Amino acid sequence: MQRDNLDFKNMSVSKLYTKQLFPTLLGMVSSALFTVVDGIFVGRGIGSDAIAAVNIAAPVFMIAAGLGLMFGMGGGILASINLSRGKRLIANINVTQAVVMLTIVSVAMGILLTVFPETAVALLGAEGHLTELAAEYLFWFSISIPSTVLLVALPFFVRLTNPNFAMWAMLAATFVNILLDYVFIFIFGWGLFGAAIATDLGELVGTFMLLVYLFRPSVAVRFARLKVSVKSIRLTLRNTWYMLKLGVSSCLSEVTIAVMAIAGNYVFMSHLGTDGVAAYSIVCYLFPIIFMVFNAMVQSAQPIISYNYGCGQIARSNKALRLSVTSAVIFALMISGLFVYFSGDIVSLFLPDRESHAWQYAVVGLPLFAVDYIFFGINVIAIGYYTSIERINRAMRLTLLRGMLPVLFFFVLPLLFGVTGIWLAVAAGDMTAVAIIVILTLRDKKR
C-alpha cells in the first residue's frame, strides 16, 4: 500500500528510512530545544538558582512527554499494522481513540499539578528557597500539559503520511518558544513565569497545526468520527489498553530519564549542594536532545518495521533495524567527542560565570557523562524495535531494567569513586543493559 509518496512495502528500505529520518530528526530535536533554550535563557537571564529550580521541575515535563510517547507510539504502531492490512478506516479510528484518551488523561494531570505544585516539587527533591522557585515554574508550565503531550503524540500519526509537515509544526513551535523566551525574560523581565509561558504558547502553536492537519479530509490518516454507544466505548477502551501495552516501553524510557534526574538531584545535593545540582542540570538539559535524536531514529524505523512485520516481510524490518543502530552509533561517537573537547564552551551557554563552582563541576562532569551515549543509543533502538514487532514484554522488561540500574549505580559508585562515580552512574547502568541485550540476541539466534 502506498501512502502519499511513501510505499512502505516496495520502496527501498534505505530510501524510506532516509525520507523519514531527516524531517523526523529536525522535528524531534526542535522539540528537545524547548527545554534547552529555557535553560540557556534562564541561566543567563535569571541565574544558577533558577536553572537548578527548573531542573527540579523538569521530570514533570519528561513524564508528560512519556505519556505522549506512549499513546503516540502505541497508536502509531497499531495504525501502521492496520494500514498494512488494508484497514484504513480502522487505522483512522485508532488515531482518534488515542488522541481522545490522551487528552482526557493530560487534562487531569494538568489540573493536579496546578493545584499542588509545591507538593510536587517537594517530592522531586526541592529544598529551601528552590521550592518556591520550582513551584512557580511548575504551576505556569502545567497549564499547558495537554499541549505538551499532544505535541509529542500527534507527529506519530502525521508522519504516516507527511513527515515534512510534522517537522514544520515542531519547528514552528520551537521558533515561537525561542522568540518569546527572549522577549519575556530579557525585555519584560518576567523571570520563571515568562519562561514557562513562552513554552506554553510555543507548544500551543505546534499542537494547533498538527490538529488542523489531522482534521483534513484529503489526507489518508486522519481523525474519524467515533460512535457514542456502550459497544463503541468498550471498543475504545480495549484498543486503548492495547495501545498502552505497545507504547508503555516508550513511556517508561522517558520516565526512567525523569527518575535519573530525580536520583541525580538527590545525590548531587548531598555531595555538592546547590552548585552540584546546577552543574547536573546542564546534563539534564542536554540529555533530552540526545534522547530525541535516538528517538527520531526509532520513529523513522518504526513504521517501516511495523508495516513490513504486519505483512510478513521480516527481512525489510531487520534492515530498518540495522540502519537505525548504525545511525545511533555514529551519532553517539560524534556527540561524545563534542562533549569531551568543547565541554567548557557548552557549559558557558548555560552558566557564563567561569569562576563559579557550578561551572567548574559541570566542565569536569560533562565528558564523564558522555561515556553513556553510545550505550544509551543502543538501548533505545533495541527497545523501540521490540515494541515495533509487538514483543511488548521484552521491551518493557528491558526498559525497567535500564531505568533501575542507573539509580542503583548512583548510590553505589560514589562510595567507590566519589563525585566521579556520580557522573559515571548512568553509563554503568546502560552498559550493563546493553550486555544483557547482546546475550538475549545471541540466545534468539541460537534458537
C-alpha positions in Angstrom: 0.0 0.0 0.0 1.2 3.5 -0.8 0.6 6.4 1.5 1.1 9.6 -0.4 4.7 9.2 -1.7 5.7 6.6 0.9 5.4 3.0 -0.3 6.3 1.1 2.9 6.0 -2.3 1.2 8.1 -1.9 -2.0 10.3 1.2 -1.8 14.0 0.7 -0.9 14.3 0.5 2.9 17.3 2.8 2.9 15.4 5.4 0.9 12.3 5.1 3.2 14.4 5.4 6.3 16.2 8.5 4.9 12.9 10.1 3.9 11.6 9.6 7.4 14.8 10.3 9.3 15.7 13.9 8.4 12.3 15.6 8.9 11.7 13.4 12.0 15.2 14.3 13.4 14.7 18.0 12.8 11.2 17.9 14.4 12.4 15.9 17.4 15.5 18.0 18.0 13.4 21.1 17.8 11.1 19.7 20.4 14.0 19.0 22.7 15.2 22.5 22.2 12.2 23.7 24.2 14.0 22.6 27.4 17.5 23.6 26.3 16.5 27.1 25.2 14.7 27.6 28.5 17.9 26.5 30.3 20.1 28.9 28.4 17.8 31.9 28.8 17.0 31.1 32.5 20.7 30.6 33.3 21.8 33.8 31.6 18.8 35.9 32.4 17.9 34.8 35.9 20.8 32.9 37.4 22.1 29.5 38.6 19.4 29.1 41.4 16.7 29.5 38.7 18.3 26.9 36.4 18.5 24.5 39.4 14.8 25.2 40.1 13.8 24.4 36.5 15.8 21.2 36.7 13.9 20.2 39.8 10.6 20.6 37.9 12.0 19.0 34.6 10.9 15.4 35.5 7.3 16.5 35.2 7.9 17.6 31.6 9.6 14.2 31.0 6.7 12.3 32.4 4.2 14.3 30.4 6.3 13.6 27.3 6.3 10.0 28.2 2.5 9.9 28.1 2.6 11.4 24.7 5.2 8.9 23.5 3.1 6.0 25.0 -0.1 7.0 23.1 1.8 8.1 20.0 4.0 5.1 19.7 1.2 2.6 20.6 -1.4 4.3 18.3 1.1 4.7 15.5 2.1 1.0 15.6 -1.5 -0.2 15.7 -2.4 2.2 12.8 0.6 1.1 10.8 -0.3 -2.6 11.1 -3.9 -2.0 10.2 -2.8 0.1 7.2 -0.6 -2.7 6.0 -3.6 -5.0 6.0 -5.8 -2.5 4.0 -7.9 -1.4 7.0 -7.6 2.4 6.6 -10.8 3.2 8.5 -9.8 1.2 11.5 -6.4 2.9 11.4 -8.1 6.3 11.5 -10.3 5.2 14.4 -7.1 4.0 16.2 -5.6 7.5 15.8 -8.8 9.2 17.0 -9.1 7.0 20.0 -5.5 7.6 21.0 -5.9 11.4 20.8 -9.2 11.4 22.7 -8.0 9.3 25.6 -4.7 11.1 25.8 -6.5 14.5 26.1 -8.6 13.2 29.0 -5.6 11.9 30.9 -3.5 15.0 30.3 -6.2 17.4 31.4 -6.5 15.5 34.7 -2.7 15.6 35.1 -2.6 19.4 34.4 -5.3 20.1 37.0 -3.5 18.1 39.7 -0.2 19.9 39.1 -1.7 23.4 39.1 -3.5 22.7 42.3 -0.5 21.1 44.1 2.8 22.5 42.6 4.6 22.8 46.0 3.8 19.2 46.9 5.1 18.0 43.5 8.4 19.9 43.7 9.0 18.8 47.2 8.6 15.1 46.1 11.1 15.9 43.3 13.8 16.9 45.8 13.4 20.7 46.1 14.7 22.2 49.4 14.7 25.6 50.9 14.4 28.6 48.5 14.4 26.3 45.5 11.0 25.0 46.5 9.3 28.4 45.8 11.1 28.9 42.5 10.4 25.4 41.2 6.8 25.6 42.2 6.3 28.9 40.4 7.8 27.5 37.2 5.8 24.2 37.5 2.5 26.0 38.1 2.6 28.0 35.0 4.1 25.2 32.9 1.3 22.8 34.0 -1.5 24.8 32.5 -0.3 23.6 29.0 0.2 19.9 29.9 -2.4 18.9 27.3 -0.5 20.7 24.6 2.7 19.2 25.8 1.6 15.6 25.5 -0.3 16.2 22.2 2.8 17.8 20.6 4.7 14.6 21.4 2.0 12.2 20.2 0.4 13.8 17.1 3.6 13.7 15.0 3.5 9.9 15.1 0.2 10.0 13.2 1.1 12.8 10.8 4.4 11.1 9.9 2.4 8.2 8.5 1.5 10.4 5.5 3.6 13.6 5.7 6.8 13.6 7.8 7.7 17.0 6.5 4.6 18.7 7.9 5.2 17.1 11.3 8.7 18.6 11.1 7.4 22.1 10.2 4.9 22.1 13.1 7.7 21.2 15.6 10.0 23.9 14.1 7.2 26.5 14.4 6.6 25.6 18.0 10.3 25.9 18.8 10.6 29.2 17.0 7.8 30.8 18.9 9.2 29.5 22.2 12.7 30.9 21.5 11.3 34.3 20.4 9.0 34.6 23.4 11.7 33.3 25.8 13.9 36.3 24.8 11.0 38.8 25.0 9.6 37.6 28.3 12.8 37.1 30.2 15.2 39.8 28.8 12.8 42.5 27.7 9.8 42.1 30.1 11.8 40.7 33.0 9.1 38.1 33.8 11.6 35.5 35.2 10.5 31.9 35.5 6.9 32.9 34.8 8.0 34.2 31.4 10.0 31.1 30.6 7.0 28.9 31.4 4.5 31.0 29.4 6.8 31.1 26.4 6.9 27.3 26.4 3.1 27.1 26.8 2.5 29.3 23.8 5.1 27.6 21.6 3.5 24.2 22.3 0.1 25.5 21.7 1.1 26.7 18.2 2.6 23.4 17.2 -0.3 21.4 18.6 -2.8 23.5 16.7 -1.0 23.0 13.4 -1.0 19.2 13.8 -4.6 19.0 14.9 -5.7 21.0 11.9 -3.7 18.7 9.6 -5.4 15.5 11.0 -8.9 17.1 10.5 -8.3 17.5 6.8 -10.5 15.1 4.8 -7.9 14.8 2.0 -5.2 13.0 4.0 -5.1 9.2 4.3 -4.6 9.1 8.0 -6.9 11.5 9.8 -9.5 11.8 12.6 -12.6 9.6 12.2 -16.0 10.0 13.8 -16.4 7.8 16.9 -19.7 6.4 17.8 -21.2 7.2 21.2 -22.5 3.8 22.4 -21.7 1.2 25.0 -20.2 -1.0 22.4 -18.1 1.8 20.9 -16.8 2.8 24.4 -15.9 -0.7 25.2 -14.0 -1.0 21.8 -12.2 2.3 22.5 -11.1 1.1 26.0 -10.0 -2.2 24.6 -8.0 -0.6 21.8 -6.6 2.0 24.2 -5.4 -0.8 26.5 -3.6 -2.4 23.6 -2.0 0.9 22.6 -0.8 1.4 26.1 0.8 -2.1 26.1 2.5 -1.3 22.8 3.7 2.2 23.9 4.4 1.6 27.6 8.1 1.0 26.9 8.4 4.4 25.2 6.7 6.0 28.2 8.9 4.1 30.6 12.0 5.3 28.7 11.0 8.9 29.3 10.1 8.1 32.9 13.4 6.5 33.5 15.1 9.7 32.4 12.9 11.5 34.9 13.9 9.1 37.6 17.6 9.5 36.6 17.2 13.3 37.0 15.5 12.9 40.4 18.1 10.5 41.7 20.9 12.6 40.4 19.5 15.7 42.0 19.3 14.0 45.4 22.9 12.6 45.2 24.4 15.8 43.9 22.6 17.9 46.5 24.0 15.6 49.2 27.6 15.8 47.9 28.0 19.2 46.3 24.9 21.2 47.4 23.0 23.6 45.1 26.1 24.2 42.9 26.2 20.4 42.2 22.5 20.4 41.2 23.1 23.4 38.9 26.1 21.5 37.3 24.0 18.4 36.9 21.2 20.4 35.4 23.4 21.1 32.3 23.4 17.4 31.6 19.7 17.2 32.2 19.0 20.0 29.8 21.1 18.4 27.1 20.1 14.8 27.7 16.6 15.2 26.2 18.2 16.3 22.9 20.3 13.1 22.9 17.2 11.1 23.7 15.2 12.8 21.0 17.8 12.1 18.3 17.8 8.4 19.2 14.0 8.5 19.4 13.9 10.1 15.9 15.8 7.1 14.6 13.4 4.7 16.3 10.4 6.6 15.0 11.8 6.7 11.5 12.3 2.9 11.5 9.1 2.1 13.4 6.5 2.5 10.5 8.9 0.5 8.2 9.4 -2.2 10.8 5.7 -2.4 11.9 4.3 -2.2 8.3 6.5 -5.0 6.9 6.2 -7.0 10.1 2.4 -6.8 9.6 2.6 -8.2 6.0 5.3 -10.8 6.8 8.4 -9.1 5.2 10.7 -9.7 8.1 14.0 -9.1 6.1 12.9 -5.5 5.4 12.1 -5.0 9.1 15.6 -6.2 10.0 17.2 -3.9 7.5 15.5 -0.9 9.0 16.8 -2.1 12.4 20.3 -2.3 11.2 20.1 1.2 9.7 18.8 2.7 12.9 21.6 1.0 15.0 24.3 2.2 12.6 22.9 5.8 12.8 22.8 5.7 16.6 26.4 4.5 17.0 27.7 7.2 14.6 25.8 10.0 16.3 26.8 8.8 19.8 30.5 8.9 18.8 30.2 12.4 17.3 28.3 13.9 20.2 30.6 12.3 22.8 33.6 13.9 21.0 32.0 17.3 21.2 31.3 16.9 24.9 34.9 15.9 25.6 36.6 18.7 23.5 34.1 21.5 24.0 32.8 21.0 27.5 33.8 24.5 28.7 32.0 26.2 25.8 28.9 24.1 26.2 28.6 24.8 29.9 29.2 28.5 29.3 26.0 28.6 27.2 24.1 28.0 30.4 26.5 29.3 33.1 28.6 32.3 31.9 30.5 32.7 35.2 33.6 30.5 34.6 34.8 31.2 38.2 31.7 29.6 39.8 31.7 26.2 41.4 28.8 25.1 39.3 30.7 25.9 36.1 33.8 24.0 37.3 31.8 21.0 38.4 29.9 20.8 35.0 33.0 21.1 32.9 34.6 18.1 34.6 31.3 16.1 34.6 30.1 16.5 31.0 32.9 14.4 29.4 32.4 11.7 32.1 28.7 11.6 31.5 29.2 11.4 27.7 30.6 7.9 28.1 27.0 6.8 28.4 25.7 8.0 25.0 26.7 5.0 22.8 25.2 2.5 25.2 22.1 4.6 25.8 21.5 4.8 22.0 21.7 1.0 21.5 19.3 0.6 24.4 16.7 3.0 22.9 16.9 1.4 19.4 16.6 -2.2 20.8 13.6 -1.3 23.0 12.0 0.5 20.0 12.5 -2.5 17.8 11.0 -4.9 20.2 8.0 -2.6 20.6 7.5 -2.3 16.8 7.2 -6.0 16.3 4.9 -6.4 19.3 7.3 -8.1 21.7 5.9 -6.0 24.4 7.0 -7.9 27.5 10.7 -7.9 26.5 10.6 -4.2 25.6 9.0 -3.4 28.9 11.4 -5.5 31.0 14.5 -4.0 29.3 13.1 -0.5 29.8 12.5 -1.2 33.5 16.0 -2.7 33.8 17.8 0.2 32.2 15.8 2.5 34.4 16.7 0.8 37.7 20.3 0.2 37.0 21.5 3.9 36.9 19.6 4.6 40.1 21.4 1.7 41.8 24.8 2.9 40.5 24.0 6.5 41.6 24.2 5.3 45.2 26.9 2.6 44.8 29.6 4.2 42.6 30.1 7.4 44.8 31.1 5.1 47.6 33.9 3.7 45.4 34.9 6.7 43.2 33.5 9.8 44.9 31.9 12.5 42.7 33.4 10.9 39.6 31.2 7.8 40.4 28.1 10.0 40.3 28.9 11.2 36.8 29.5 7.7 35.6 26.5 6.1 37.2 24.2 6.3 34.1 26.9 5.0 31.8 27.4 2.0 34.1 23.7 1.2 34.1 23.3 1.5 30.3 26.4 -0.5 29.7 25.0 -3.4 31.8 21.7 -3.2 30.0 23.5 -3.5 26.6 25.4 -6.5 27.8 22.0 -8.1 28.6 20.6 -7.2 25.2 23.6 -8.8 23.5 23.0 -12.0 25.5 19.3 -12.1 24.6 20.1 -11.5 20.9 22.6 -14.4 20.8 20.1 -16.6 22.5 17.5 -15.7 19.9 19.8 -16.5 17.1 20.7 -19.8 18.6 17.1 -20.7 18.8 
